[in-house]
């Protein structure tokens, strides 16, 4: 398994109950809102980057929130 670092930007700011649901489903992400943009920074272990991203999106959607986009630093891409 490899460690994958990425950020998922949300379509809306999670409320306290949303944040509680999210933190119940994962322990490898940090929720933040910067300049009105809510995001979750992940450091997720998975077999592949795709698996890490798909599982994170699934957990966010199961908590009732939507993902607007994925952001990654170029050096976080697998070589």
Secondary structure, DSSP 8 states (H G I E B T S, - for coil): -EEEEEEEEESS---HHHHHHHHHH-SSEEEEEETTEEEEEEEEEESSHHHHHHHHHHHHHHTT--EEEEE--GGGS--
